[in-house]
């Protein structure tokens, strides 16, 4: 089960001194990822897959949170959170609650929250996501918001496909296909 905290970019700019972000790398069942957590409540605010190399993944984290102090921390805490994430079962009653901090516009946050309602093992089109948020004409804006998701896997943008079968993923199609395959085995 995922619980959310949200923040606008403006709120972040005002409160950035309060943010120390701890990050580390983890070898997930389908590839290497980087995770970033807040120092206070351990909310996950960044979770992407390493596309090029570790240094490039850290640079992406720094670009997303440019006003924050970012510190690598390879404590057991991050490893334990990642184990919780990758032992998620299809029945949410069997899972621990994971806190996620989303930073974006109100529209982006609405789209990202809608993605969580797409069941494991299922996919939806951008158009279907636009209908989920009661904004059927916003298909292109939905696609743009999905492309800006920086908490992949937990906010399952990998479950969204183009209506005509087009297939994109910010971390690369190799990861998308691996995740979908992994999730189909969970069912």
HELIX and SHEET records of a PDB file:
HELIX    1   1 UNK A    9  UNK A   15  1                                   7    
HELIX    2   2 UNK A   16  UNK A   18  5                                   3    
HELIX    3   3 UNK A   54  UNK A   64  1                                  11    
HELIX    4   4 UNK A   76  UNK A   85  1                                  10    
HELIX    5   5 UNK A   92  UNK A   94  5                                   3    
HELIX    6   6 UNK A  106  UNK A  115  1                                  10    
HELIX    7   7 UNK A  126  UNK A  132  1                                   7    
HELIX    8   8 UNK A  139  UNK A  147  1                                   9    
HELIX    9   9 UNK A  157  UNK A  159  5                                   3    
HELIX   10  10 UNK A  173  UNK A  186  1                                  14    
SHEET    1   A 2 UNK A   2  UNK A   7  0                                        
SHEET    2   A 2 UNK A  98  UNK A 103  1                                        
SHEET    1   B 4 UNK A  44  UNK A  49  0                                        
SHEET    2   B 4 UNK A  31  UNK A  38 -1                                        
SHEET    3   B 4 UNK A  20  UNK A  28 -1                                        
SHEET    4   B 4 UNK A  69  UNK A  72  1                                        
SHEET    1   C 2 UNK A 124  UNK A 125  0                                        
SHEET    2   C 2 UNK A 160  UNK A 161  1                                        
END                                                                             
